Amino acid sequence: MNGTMRMVEDWQAVRDKLGRFDWARKIVDRFKPDTDWWVAHYADDATRVAGWGHHYFCDRCFAALIFDPGKPGEHRCSGCGELRVAQEADDAWTYLYRTSACSQVFNAAVLYKLYGEAKYMAYIRQVLAFLCDHYGQFEVRTPPNQEGRFTGCDLTDGVAVIWLLNGMELVKEEFSAAELETYKNRFFLPEAAFLIEKVGVTPNIICWMKAAAGMTGLFFDERIWCERAAEGEHGIQKRLEEGLLPEGFWYEASMHYHFYCAEGLTYYLAFCRIYGYDFPMMEDGLLRMYRYPVQYAFTNGEFPNPNDGWPLLRFGNYAQLYEWTRNLHDEPAFRYALSLSYDKADESLPGANIGGVARLLFGRDWENERFDGLPPDSGLPDGRSRYDPDVFFALLRSGEAELFLKYGFTMRGHSHADLMNFELFFKDQVLSRDISNSGYGSELFREWQRKTIAHNSVMIDKQTQPNRPRGRMVAFDGEGGAISVAADEIYPGYGFARSMRLHPNRLEDRFEVKPVEGTEAAAHTIDWFFHCTGELSSELPFAPCDRPGSEDGYQLMLETACCDADGDWEVIWTLRDKKVTLRMKGCPGTSVYIFKGYEHRLDHVRWGVMVRRTAASAAFQAEYRWEETK
């Protein structure tokens, strides 16, 4: 029996959007041809081996490969255009094909409800029949301990099950009792049993798998699966107790994995509402998870991007989730996120973000939303500096400038070796950003993106930071835009301290590297790094030189040049409409290097500065200034 709501309350209202809003019509125009292709051409093959999605990247430039569901043997790079020929790419293609087919079940169900065409129900039945007929026969080839039963990985099994159920929920009345019984016994219950018993390699994977099992229990009215999904050492309750920090951030300390963990649970919460199943701990946790990024986003809607994830994230990347969440629990913070998610209607060129199916079903013209006159406790950004001591994040604000600082670690998994890394934002652009990473199977990820060298931090003896210590907030002055933080044993016997003060047009920065108490002081090579967008210039007498190291990322530095600089010095980055100047106080024995470093793919580079000193300790005193140049 259904509970307090339906997934979509009024289909006629959805149809009316197609006539009233240009963006609604364009959303359908974008996804319908793709779904119609799948309806006309779907032909999975149970003998195909499904693999790991992170192998679907170019092995030359590390850009993503272009997935073409009609060409199982062709994997062309989206960056350099080269074809990749490899078994692991074939396996990853199969994963993409099978998971895409399952997600298209949801789109087909939406189109059936909009237009009533029988071909969409026929497609849904075809996909379900294929899975029922071959479940237990599929082969997978993935990294150890990540094996799934039909899509490749255990995680992607859970994701696929969730989208199958979301689609089936929209058209449940079209299935006969016999059909539902077949689907339940031949596919969904065996898969739920697998997902309940499987322990994922990361906590967010566990949440997806248990959510899929719980949704299965609700859809087929066997609520024992909800209990099994919630309880136990690896159940949702335990995961949230351990992983959801007090202010509402997920402890893997990544914006991407914060939202990714929330996503599977969000669809489960929708089912809980539909079927009248109470899970207050999960609901409260999810609401806090969606409120948190509103307070830590830059004012243009872009996110700081520490640790593993994907590059250039902003509210628009997660608009679908905010649409689902606001549909379940409406509040100003979620409307604010959506107001920054979409491109304006008159700017809806090909590729512009106008939203997807979730906006069509649940959303509206968010760019016209008003937030003036709301009370202080509405959850909207308040313009103040803040920090979260449980995840070691801080955000300073001063005028139109913002600074995000990461000063400690909650866990090693998904972390980057970048203690004291910061990102700098001014007006409408992140000037110095955390590049995050691309596919986990790439050398660029292993040798650059996760290493200290790719961040605004410090290395000792040309080795990436080995330890992941907790940080300490030494002093915080939100009104004055100032912060002092510290951490011990980043390297054996060595700690860092960083003090920063943000002004509307400049940043004062002091980075100290010193032995912890009781450590015998000895000379070390100490390298300080800063990376910024723009073309670099300087009056320093730089001359081309060899790379200043041979591993831990040094081997990937490009166009390296250096000079000695005992006195004060500066370098300048020139952007399209801004200029950033780095000035550093002189110190005898200093060498300054400039180089190009990779971002999230090999065809994207930016200029970096490395400052090298050899000493038992060091203090780097820097100032950054920025200005508009229009």
BANU-117473 format. One record per atom (N, C-alpha, C): residue in one letter; x, y, z. Coordinates in steps of 0.1 Angstrom, whole numbers, plus 5000, padded with zeros to 4 digits. Example, Ala and Ser with C-alpha at 12.3 -4.5 7.8 and 13.67 -1.06 7.14 Angstrom:
// BANU-117473
A513249435078/A512349555078/A513249675078/S512849785071/S513749895071/S512950005079/
END
This chain:
// BANU-117473
M500949885000/M500050005000/M500950125000/N500550224992/N501350344991/N501150435004/G502050525007/G501950605019/G501450745016/T502250845019/T501750985020/T501851055007/M502551004996/M502751074984/M502950984972/R502851034960/R503350964948/R504651034944/M505350964936/M506651024931/M506351144923/V505351144914/V504851264907/V503351274910/E503051384916/E501651404920/E500651434909/D501151514899/D500251564889/D500951564875/W500651464867/W501351454854/W500851554844/Q499551604846/Q499051704837/Q499851834839/A500251864852/A501051974855/A502451964848/V502951844847/V504251824840/V504051854826/R502951804820/R502751824806/R502551974803/D501852044812/D501652194810/D502952264809/K504052224817/K505352284816/K505852294802/L505652184794/L506152174781/L505652294772/G504452334775/G503952454767/G504252584773/R504552584786/R504752714793/R506152764794/F507152664795/F508552694797/F509452644786/D510252734780/D511152694770/D512152584775/W512652594788/W513552504793/W512952364794/A511652354798/A511052224799/A510952154786/R510552224775/R510552164762/R511952114758/K512952204761/K514352164757/K514852044765/I514452034777/I514851914785/I514351784778/V513051784774/V512551664767/V513251654753/D513451764746/D514151754733/D515551694735/R516151714746/R517551664748/R517551514752/F516651474761/F516751334765/F515951234757/K514851284751/K513951194744/K514651124732/P515451184724/P516051114713/P517051004718/D517651024729/D518550924734/D517750804739/T516650834746/T515850724751/T515150644739/D514750724729/D514150654717/D515150564710/W516450604710/W517450524704/W517550394712/W517550394725/W517650274733/W516350194731/V515250254730/V513950174728/V514050104714/A514650164704/A514750104691/A515850004689/H516950024697/H518149944694/H518649854706/Y517949854717/Y518549784728/Y518749634725/A519949584727/A520249444725/A521449404733/D521249384746/D522349344754/D522749204752/D523949174755/D524549034753/D525048984766/A524548884771/A524948824784/A526348774784/T526948754773/T528348704772/T529348814774/R528948934773/R529849044775/R530349054789/V531649084791/V532149094805/V532049244809/A531449264821/A531349404825/A532449434835/G533049564833/G534149604841/G534049724849/W535149794850/W535249914859/W535150044851/G534350134855/G534150254848/G535350344847/H536150334857/H537350424858/H538450384847/H538150274840/H539050234829/H538650304816/Y537450374816/Y537050434804/Y537650574802/F538950574801/F539750694799/F540850664789/C541250774782/C542350764773/C543650724780/D544450634775/D545750604781/D546850694776/R546550794768/R547550884763/R547351024769/C546151084769/C545951214775/C545051214787/F544451094790/F543651074802/F542351144803/A541951194791/A540551254790/A539651134789/A538351154792/A537351054791/A537151004777/L536850874775/L536450824762/L535050854759/I534650854747/I533250884743/I532550754742/F531450744750/F530650614750/F529650624739/D529750534730/D528750514720/D528050384721/P526750374726/P526150244728/P525950164716/G526050224704/G525950144692/G527250084687/K528350114693/K529650074689/K530450004700/P530249884703/P530849814714/P532349804714/G532949814702/G534349794701/G535149924698/E534450044698/E535050164694/E535050264706/H536250304711/H536350384722/H537250504719/R536650614714/R537450734710/R537550834721/C538750894722/C539050994732/C538351124730/S537751184740/S537151314739/S538151424738/G539351394742/G540451504742/G541251494729/C542051394727/C542951384716/C542351314704/G541251254705/G540551194694/G541051054690/E542051004697/E542650874694/E541650754699/L541750644692/L541050534696/L541850454706/R541150394716/R541850314726/R541450164723/V542350084722/V542149934720/V542649864732/A541749814741/A542149744753/A540949664758/Q541249554764/Q540149474770/Q539449544781/E540249624789/E539649694801/E538649804796/A538949854784/A538049954778/A536749884773/D536949764767/D535749694763/D534849654775/D535549614786/D534749584798/D534049704804/A534749814804/A534149934809/A532949984800/W533049964787/W531949994778/W530749914782/T530949784785/T529849694789/T529149744801/Y529949794811/Y529449854823/Y528549974820/L529050054811/L528350174807/L527050144800/Y527150044791/Y525949994784/Y524849944793/R525249864802/R524249794811/R523649894821/T524449984827/T523950074836/T523050184829/S523550224817/S522750314809/S521350254805/A521350134802/A520050064799/A519150074811/C519650054823/C518850054835/C518350204838/S519250304836/S518750434839/S517750484828/Q517850424816/Q516850464806/Q515550404809/V515450304817/V514150264822/V513350374829/F514050454837/F513350574843/F512950674832/N513750704823/N513350804813/N512250744804/A512250614801/A511150554793/A509850564801/A509950544814/A508750554822/A508150694822/V509050794823/V508550934822/V507950964808/L508550924797/L507950944784/L506650864782/Y506550754788/Y505250674788/Y504150754795/K504450814806/K503450884814/K503151014806/L504051074799/L503751194791/L502951174779/Y503351064772/Y502751044758/Y501950914756/G502150824766/G501250704765/G501650604754/E502850614748/E503250524737/E503650394742/A503150284737/A503350154742/A504850104741/K505550164731/K506950124729/K507850144742/Y507450244750/Y508250274762/Y508050164772/M506850114774/M506650004783/M507249874777/A507249854764/A507849744758/A509349744761/Y510049854761/Y511449864764/Y511649824779/I510849884788/I511049854802/I510949704804/R509949644798/R509849494800/R510949414794/Q511549464783/Q512649404776/Q513849404785/V514149514791/V515349524800/V515149434812/L513949434818/L513749354830/L513749204826/A513249164815/A513249024810/A514748974808/F515549064802/F516949024800/F517649004813/L517449084823/L518049064836/L517548944843/C516248914842/C515748794849/C516248674842/D516248674829/D516648554822/D518148514824/H518948614827/H520448584827/H521048604841/Y520248644851/Y520848674864/Y521548544869/G522748564874/G523548444878/G524548394867/Q524348444855/Q525248404844/Q526248514840/F526048634844/F526848744840/F528348734845/E529248774837/E530648774841/E531148924844/V531948944854/V532449074856/V533949064858/R534649184856/R536049184857/R536449324863/T536649334876/T536849464883/T538049444892/P538449564898/P539449554909/P538949464920/P539849404928/P539449304939/P538549374949/N537549294953/N536549324963/N535549424958/Q535549454945/Q534449544940/Q533549474931/E533549344930/E532749264920/E531249284923/G530549304912/G529149304913/G528549184906/R527249174904/R526649064898/R526149084883/F526049204879/F525549214865/F526149344858/T526449454865/T526949574858/T528449584858/G529149504866/G530549514868/G530849524883/C530649644889/C530949664903/C529749654912/D529949624925/D528849624935/D528149754935/L528949864935/L528349994935/L527450014924/T527849994912/T527050014900/T525849924899/D525949804905/D524749724907/D523749794915/G524149854926/G523149924934/G522550044927/V523350124920/V522850234912/V521850194902/A522250084895/A521250034884/A519949984890/V520049914901/V518749874908/V517949994912/I518550094917/I517750214921/I517050274909/W517750294898/W517050354886/W516050264880/L516250134880/L515150044876/L513950064885/L514050064898/L512950084907/L512250214905/N513050324904/N512450454902/N511550454889/G512050394879/G511250384867/G510050304869/M510150184875/M509050094877/M508050154886/E508450244895/E507450304904/E506550394896/L507050464886/L506150554878/L505050484871/V505350354867/V504450284858/V503950154865/K504050144878/K503750024885/K502349964882/E501450044879/E500049994876/E499949924863/E501049944855/E501049874841/E501449724842/F502049684853/F502549554854/F501449464860/S501449344856/S500549244862/S501149184874/A500349124883/A500849064895/A501848954892/A501648884881/A502548774877/A503948834873/E503848944865/E505149004861/E505949054873/L505249124882/L505949174894/L506549054902/E505848944903/E506348834911/E507548774904/T507548764891/T508748724883/T509948814885/Y509748944884/Y510849034886/Y511449024900/K510549014910/K510949004924/K511848884926/N511348764922/N512048634926/N513248604917/R513248654905/R514248614895/R515448714894/F515148834899/F516248934898/F516349014911/F515249084915/F515449184926/F515749124940/L515149024944/L515448964957/L516848904957/P517148824947/P518548774948/P519648884947/E519348994940/E520249104940/E520249174953/A519149194959/A519049254973/A519849174983/A519749044982/A520548964991/A522048984990/F522448994977/F523849014974/F524249154980/L523449254977/L523849394982/L523849404997/I522949335004/I522949335018/I524249275024/E524649165018/E525849095024/E527149155019/K527149225008/K528449275002/K528849395011/V530149405013/V530749515020/V531549595010/G531149715007/G531849794997/G533249845002/V534049884992/V535449924996/V535450065002/T534350145000/T534350275006/T532950295012/P532750375022/P531450395029/P530350435020/N530650525010/N529550575002/N528950454993/I529750364990/I529350244982/I528350164990/I528650145003/I527750075012/I526350145012/C526350275013/C525050345014/C524250325001/W524850324990/W524150294977/W523550154977/M524350054981/M523949924981/M522749894990/K522849945002/K521849925012/K520550005008/A520650125003/A519550194998/A518750114987/A519550054978/A518849974967/A518149854973/A518749794983/A518049684990/A516749724997/G516849845004/G515649895011/G514549935001/M514949994990/M513950034980/M513249904974/T514049804973/T513449674968/T512449624978/G512749634991/G511749585001/G510549665001/L510549794999/L509349874998/L508549854986/F509249844974/F508449824962/F507749694962/F508349594967/F507749454966/F507049424980/D506949514989/D506249495001/D506849385010/E508149385011/E508849295019/E509849375028/R509249435038/R510049535046/R511149485054/I511249355055/I512449295062/I513749345055/W513649375042/W514849425035/W515149565040/C514149645044/C514449775050/C515149765063/E514749675071/E515349655084/E516849605082/R517049515073/R518349465070/R519249575064/A518649665056/A519449775051/A519849875061/A519049885072/A519349985082/A520249935093/E520149815096/E520849765108/E522149695105/G522849665116/G524149595115/G525349675113/E526549615113/E527749685113/E527949765100/H527349715089/H527549785077/H526149845072/G525249865081/G523949915077/G523950075076/I522850125071/I522750275069/I522950345082/Q522350295093/Q522350365106/Q523850375110/K524550265110/K525950275114/K526850365105/R526550355092/R527350445083/R527050595086/L525850625089/L525550765092/L526150805106/E526050715115/E526550745128/E528050775128/E528750695120/E530250715119/E530650815108/G529850835098/G530350915086/G529851055085/L528651075091/L528051215090/L528551295102/L529351395099/L529951485109/L528851575115/P529151635127/P528151715134/P527451825125/E528251895117/E527652005110/E526951955097/G527151825093/G526451775082/G527251735070/F528551735071/F529451695060/F529851555061/W529951485050/W530351345049/W531851325051/Y532251235060/Y533651235064/Y534651195054/E534251155042/E535251135032/E535851265026/A535351375031/A535951515030/A536051555015/S535151515007/S535151554993/S533751594989/M533551714982/M532251754978/M531551654969/H532351594960/H531751484952/H531151374960/Y532051314969/Y531551204976/Y530551234987/H530551364991/H529451405000/H528051394993/F528051444981/F526751434973/F526551294968/Y527551224965/Y527351084960/Y526850994970/C527351014983/C526750934994/C525250974996/A524951104995/A523651144997/A522651104986/E523151084974/E522251064963/E521450934964/G522150814967/G521450694968/G520350694979/L520750754991/L519850765002/L518650864999/T518850964990/T517851054986/T516650974979/Y517050884970/Y516050814963/Y515350714972/Y516050664982/Y515450574992/Y514550655000/L514850775004/L513950865012/L512650885004/A512750914991/A511550924983/A510650804984/F511250684983/F510450564984/F509850554999/C510650595009/C510050595022/C508850675023/R508850795017/R507650885017/R506550815009/I506850764998/I505850704989/I505150584997/Y505950505004/Y505350385010/Y505150395025/G505250525030/G504850545044/G505750475054/Y507050475051/Y508050405060/Y508850515066/D508950515080/D509650615087/D511050575089/F511950665086/F513450645088/F513950785092/P513550835104/P513850975108/P515351005108/M516150905112/M517650935113/M518150965099/M517750885089/M518250915076/M517751045070/E516451075073/E515851195067/E516551315073/D516751315086/D517451435093/D518851445087/G519551335086/G520951335081/G521051395067/L520051355058/L520051405044/L519851555044/L518851595052/L518551745051/L519851825055/R520551775065/R521751845069/R522851835058/M522851725051/M523851705041/M523551805029/Y522351835026/Y522051925015/Y522152075020/R521952095032/R522152235037/R523652275037/Y524552185041/Y525952215043/Y526652285031/P526552235019/P527252295008/P526752445005/V525552475009/V525052615007/V525952715014/Q526452675026/Q527252765034/Q528752765030/Y529152655023/Y530652645019/Y530852665005/A529852694997/A530052724983/A530552864981/F531352884970/F531753024966/F530453094961/T530453224960/T529253294957/T528753284943/N529553224934/N529053204920/N528453064919/G528352984930/G527852854929/G528852744927/E530052784926/E531152684924/E531652634938/F532052504939/F532452454952/F533952444953/P534552464965/P535852414968/P535852264965/N537052214961/N537052074957/N538151994962/P538251984976/P539351904982/P539251754979/N540351684978/N540451544978/N539851484965/D539651354965/D539151284953/D537751344950/G537451334937/G536151374932/G536251394917/W535651504912/W535651534898/W535851684897/P536451734887/P536851874886/P535651974884/L535852094887/L534952214883/L533552184888/L533352144900/L532052114905/L531352244910/R529952244908/R529152354912/R527752304915/F526852394920/F525552354923/F524852284911/G525152334899/G524552274887/G524852134885/N525952084890/N526251934889/N525351854897/Y524751914907/Y523951834917/Y522451894917/A522051964906/A520752024906/A519651914907/Q519951794900/Q518951684901/Q518751644916/L519751644924/L519551604938/L518851704946/Y519051834943/Y518351934950/Y516851944946/E516651904933/E515251904929/E514451784936/W515051674937/W514451564944/W514251594959/T515251654965/T515251684979/T514151794982/R514151904974/R513152004976/R511751954974/N511551854965/N510251794963/N509851724976/L510751674983/L510451594996/L510351695008/H511151795008/H511251885019/H511652025014/D510752115012/D510952245007/D511552345017/E512652405014/E513152505023/E514052605015/P514252725019/P514952825012/P516352785007/A517152715016/A518452675012/A518552594999/F517552504998/F517552424986/F517052504974/R516152604975/R515852684964/R516952774960/Y517752814970/Y518952894967/Y519952814958/A520152694962/A521052604954/A520552594940/L519252574938/L518752564925/L518752694917/S518652804924/S518752934917/S520152954911/L521152884916/L522452904910/L522852784901/S521952694898/S522252574891/S522052584876/Y521152664871/Y520852664857/Y521252784850/D521552774837/D521852884828/D520452954825/K520553084823/K519253154820/K518653104807/A517353114806/A516653064794/A517253124781/D517553254781/D517953324769/D519453294766/E520153214775/E521453174772/E521553024770/S520452954767/S520452814766/S520952764752/L522252784750/L522852734738/L523052584740/P523452514729/P523752374730/P524852344741/G524552264750/G525452234761/G525152314774/A524352414773/A524052494785/A523252404795/N523452434808/N522752364818/N521452424821/I520352354815/I519052394818/I518352294827/G519052184831/G518452084839/G518151964832/G517651864839/G517251734834/G515851694838/V515651564838/V514351514841/V513851554854/A514651564864/A514251594878/A513651734878/R514251834870/R513651964869/R512251964862/L512251884852/L510951864844/L509851814854/L510151714862/L509151664871/L508851744883/F509851804889/F509651864902/F509952014902/G510652074892/G511152204893/G510352314886/R511052434886/R510352544880/R511452644876/D511052774874/D511952884870/D512752934882/W513752864885/W514452894898/W515253024897/E515653064885/E516453194884/E515653314888/N514353304889/N513453414893/N513153404908/E513653314915/E513453294929/E513953414937/R513253464947/R513653574955/R513953524969/F514953594976/F515353544989/F515353664999/D515053784995/D515053895004/D513853885014/G514153935025/G513053935036/G512953805044/L513853705041/L513753585048/L514453595062/P514053525072/P514653535085/P516153485085/P516953535095/P518353495096/P518553345096/D517553265102/D517753125103/D517253045091/S517153105080/S516553045068/S517552945061/G518752945066/G519752855060/G520452905048/L520253035044/L520853095033/L522253145037/P523153155027/P524553205030/P524453345037/D525253365048/D525153485056/D526353575053/G527253535044/G528353625041/G529553625051/R529353535061/R530353535072/R531453425070/S532653455075/S533653345075/S533253245085/R533753115083/R533353005091/R534352895090/Y534352805100/Y535152685099/Y534452565105/D534852445101/D534252325106/D535352245112/P535452235125/P536552165132/P536552015130/D535451965126/D535351815125/D535851765112/V535851845101/V536351805088/V537551895084/F537951985093/F539152075091/F539052155078/F537952215076/F537652305065/F537452445071/A537952545064/A537652685068/A537452765055/L536552865056/L536152955045/L536153095050/L537153175045/L537253315048/L536553405037/R535853505042/R535253595032/R535653745035/S535953825025/S536253965027/S535854035014/G534854115014/G534354175002/G533954074992/E534554084980/E534253984969/E535253874968/A536153864978/A537153764979/A536753654989/E537153534985/E536853414994/E538053324994/L538353255005/L539453165006/L539053045013/F539252925007/F538952795013/F540252735017/L540352685029/L541552615035/L541252485041/K542052385037/K541952255043/K543152225052/Y542952205065/Y544052205074/Y544152075082/G543451965078/G543651835085/G542851735077/F542851605083/F542251495076/F541351415086/T540251365081/T539351285088/T539651135086/M540151105074/M540450965070/M541350965058/R542050855056/R542950845045/R542350815032/G541250735032/G540650705019/G540150825012/H540350834999/H539950944991/H540651084994/S541651075003/S542351205006/S543451224997/H543851354995/H545051394988/H546051444998/A547351424994/A548451465003/A548751615002/D547851695008/D547851835005/D547551915018/L548051885029/L547751955041/L548152105039/M547152195043/M547352335043/M547052385029/N546552305020/N546152355006/N545052455007/F545052554998/F543952654998/F543552684984/E542252734983/E541752784970/E541352924972/L541553004961/L541353154962/L540353194951/F539253264956/F538153304947/F538053454948/F537753514936/F537453664936/F536353694926/K535353744931/K534153804924/K533353694916/D533953634906/D533153544898/D533953424893/Q535153404899/Q536153304894/Q537053254905/V537253124905/V538253064913/V539653084906/L540453164912/L541753204906/L542753084908/S542853034920/S543652914923/S542852804928/R542652704921/R541652594925/R542352464927/D541652384935/D542052244937/D541652164924/I542552104918/I542152034905/I541351904907/S541251864920/S540651734922/S541251624914/N540551544907/N541151444898/N540251394888/S540751304879/S540051244868/S539951094872/G539951004862/G539750864864/G540850804873/Y540450714882/Y541350654891/Y542350554885/G542050514873/G542950424866/G544150484859/S544250624859/S545250694851/S546550724859/E547650734851/E548850774857/E548850914862/L548051004855/L547951144859/L547351144873/F546451064876/F545851064890/F546851014900/R547550904897/R548450844907/R549750934909/E550250994898/E551551064899/E551451214900/W550251274899/W550151414900/W548951464908/Q547751424904/Q546551484911/Q546451454926/R546951344930/R546851304944/R548051354952/K549151394945/K550351424951/K550351574957/T551251594966/T551451724972/T551751834962/I552551794952/I553051884942/I552051964934/A550851904933/A549751964925/A548952064933/H549352084946/H548552174955/H549352284960/N548652384966/N549252494972/N549752464987/S550852384987/S551252335000/S552852325000/V553352235008/V554852225010/V555252075010/M556352055004/M556951915004/M558351925010/I558751815017/I560051805023/I560851695017/D562051725013/D562951625007/D562351564995/K561651644987/K561051604974/K560151474975/Q559551454987/Q558651344989/Q557251394992/T556251334986/T554851374988/T554551355003/Q553651435009/Q553351425023/Q552951275027/P553651215036/P553251075039/P552151045049/N551951145058/N550951125069/N549651205067/R548651165074/R547351235073/R546851275087/P547551375093/P547251405107/P545951495108/R545351495120/R544351595123/R544951725124/G544151835122/G544651965123/G544252035136/R544852145138/R544452225150/R544052375146/M542952425151/M542652555149/M543352635160/V544352715157/V545052795167/V544352925170/A543852995159/A543153115161/A542253145149/F541053195152/F540153225141/F539453355144/D539553455135/D538853585136/D538053605123/G536753555124/G535853565113/G535653705108/E535453805117/E535253935113/E536454005106/G537653965111/G538854015105/G539453935094/G538753825090/G539253745079/G540553675082/A540853635094/A542153585098/A542053445104/I543053365101/I543053225106/I544453175108/S544653095119/S545953035121/S545652885124/V546352795117/V546152655119/V547452585120/A547452465125/A548752385126/A548452235126/A549452155124/A549352015124/A550751955126/D550851845133/D552151785136/D552351655128/E553551615126/E553951485120/E553351475106/I553351575098/I553051555084/I554151475078/Y555351505081/Y556551425078/Y557051385092/P557751275093/P558251225106/P559051335112/G558651385124/G559351485132/G559051625127/Y558251645117/Y557951785112/Y556551815112/G556251945116/G554851995115/G554752125107/F553552155103/F553252285096/F552452375104/A552552505101/A551652605107/A551452705096/R550152745094/R549852845083/R548952955089/S549253075088/S548453185092/S548153275080/M546853305078/M546353375066/M545453485071/R545453595064/R544453705066/R544053755052/L542753745050/L542153785037/L541553925038/H541954005028/H541354135026/H540654135012/P539854235009/P539054234997/P539954224984/N541154274985/N542054274973/N543454214975/R543654144987/R544854084989/R544753975000/L545753885001/L545853785011/L547253775016/E547353785030/E548653775037/E548753625041/D549953565039/D550153425041/D551453395047/R551553325058/R552753285064/R552653135066/F553653065060/F553652915061/F554952875068/E554852815079/E556052775087/E556152615087/V557452575085/V557752435085/V558852425096/K558552335106/K559552335117/K559452195124/P560552155130/P560552025137/P559552025149/V558951915152/V558051905164/V559051895176/E558551935187/E559351935200/E559951795202/G561251795205/G561951665207/G562651615195/T562451665184/T563051625171/T564351695169/E565451625166/E566751685164/E566751755150/A567051875150/A566951955138/A568051915128/A567751905115/A568651875105/A568251935092/A569151965083/A568852035071/A567951945062/H566952005056/H566151935046/H565852025034/T565551965023/T565052045011/T563552065013/I563152195014/I561852235016/I561252315004/D560252264998/D559652314986/D558252364988/W557952494985/W556752564987/W556052584973/F554752554972/F554152554959/F552852644959/F552652714947/F551452784945/F551152774930/H549852744927/H549352734913/H548252824910/C548252884898/C547252984895/C546852984880/T545653024877/T545153034864/T545853164857/G546053154844/G546553274837/G547953264832/E548353354824/E549753354818/E550653424828/L551853364829/L552853414840/L553853504834/S554253604842/S555353694838/S556053744851/S557353784849/S558153824861/S559353894856/E559953984864/E561154044861/E562353964866/L562153854873/L563153764877/L563953704865/P565253684866/P566053634855/P565953484853/F564753434851/F564553284850/F565253234837/A565853114839/A566553044828/A566052894828/P565852844816/P565452704816/P566352614824/C565752514830/C566552424839/C565952284839/D566752184844/D566152054846/D565052054857/R564251954856/R563251934867/R563951924880/P563351984891/P564051984904/P563851854912/G563351744905/G563151614912/G562851514901/S562851384904/S562651284894/S561451194897/E560751214908/E559551134911/E558651214920/D557551144924/D556551214933/D555951344926/G555851334913/G555251444905/G556251534899/Y557451544904/Y558451634898/Y558751594883/Q558651464881/Q558951424867/Q557851474857/L556751524861/L555751574852/L555751724851/M556651794857/M556651934856/M557151974841/L556552074836/L556752114822/L557352254821/E558252284811/E558752414809/E559352474821/T560152394828/T560752444841/T561852544839/A561852654847/A562852754847/A563152794861/C564352844864/C564652884878/C565552994878/C565753054890/C566753154893/C566953164908/D567953214913/D568153244927/D567553374931/A567053394943/A566353514946/A566453534962/D567553594966/D567653614981/D566853724986/G566553824977/G565753934981/G564253914978/D563454024981/D562054014978/D561854004963/W560753934959/W560553914945/W559053894942/E558653904929/E557153884926/E557053824912/V555953754910/V555553704897/V554053744895/I553653744883/I552253794880/I551553694870/W550353664873/W549453584864/W548453684858/T548353684845/T547353764838/T546253684832/L545053704837/L543853634832/L543153724822/R542053674817/R541253754807/R540853894812/D540353904825/D539954034830/D540454054844/K541453984848/K542054004862/K543553984861/K544154024872/K545654004874/K545853964888/V546753864890/V547153814903/V548653834904/T549053894915/T550453914918/T550853844931/L551853764930/L552453694942/L553753764945/R553853814958/R555053874963/R555553794975/M556853764975/M557353684986/M558553764992/K558553765006/K559653825013/K560953745011/G562053815009/G563353745005/G563853665017/C564653565014/C565453485024/C566653435017/P567853455023/P569053395017/P568953245014/G569553205003/G569553064999/G568253024993/T567453114987/T566153074981/T566353054966/S565852954960/S565752934946/S564252934942/V563853004931/V562553014927/V562452944913/Y561452854912/Y561152784900/Y559852814895/I559652824882/I558352834875/I558152714866/F556952674864/F556752554856/F555252544853/K554952474842/K553552434839/K553252304845/G552052294852/G551652174858/G550252134853/Y549952004852/Y548751954847/Y547551994856/E546352004850/E545152014858/E544551874859/H543251864854/H542551734855/H542751644842/R543451704832/R543751624820/R544951684814/L545651604805/L546951644800/L546851764791/D545751794785/D545651914776/D545252034783/H545152034797/H544852154805/H546052164814/V546752284813/V547852314822/V547752454828/R548452474838/R548552614844/R549952634850/W550252764852/W551552794857/W551652784872/G552752724877/G552952714891/G554252774895/V554452804908/V555652854913/V556152764924/M557452724924/M557952644935/M559152724941/V559152744954/V560252814962/V560952704970/R562252694967/R563052594974/R564052654984/R564152604996/R565152635005/R565652505012/T566952515016/T567552395023/T567852445037/A567152385047/A567352435061/A566652335070/A566852355083/A566152275093/A564752315095/S564452445092/S563152495093/S562952605083/A561752655080/A561552755070/A560252835073/A560252965070/A559053045071/A558953115057/F557853085050/F557553155037/F556553265040/Q556953385037/Q556053505039/Q555653555026/A554353535022/A553853575009/A552653665010/E552453744999/E551253824998/E550753804984/Y549453784982/Y548853774969/Y547953894968/R548053964956/R547054074953/R546354044940/W545154084939/W544354064927/W543654194923/E543354214911/E542654334906/E541954304893/E540954374890/E540254364877/E541054444867/T541054404854/T541854474844/T540954514832/K539654514834/K538854554823/K538954704820/
END
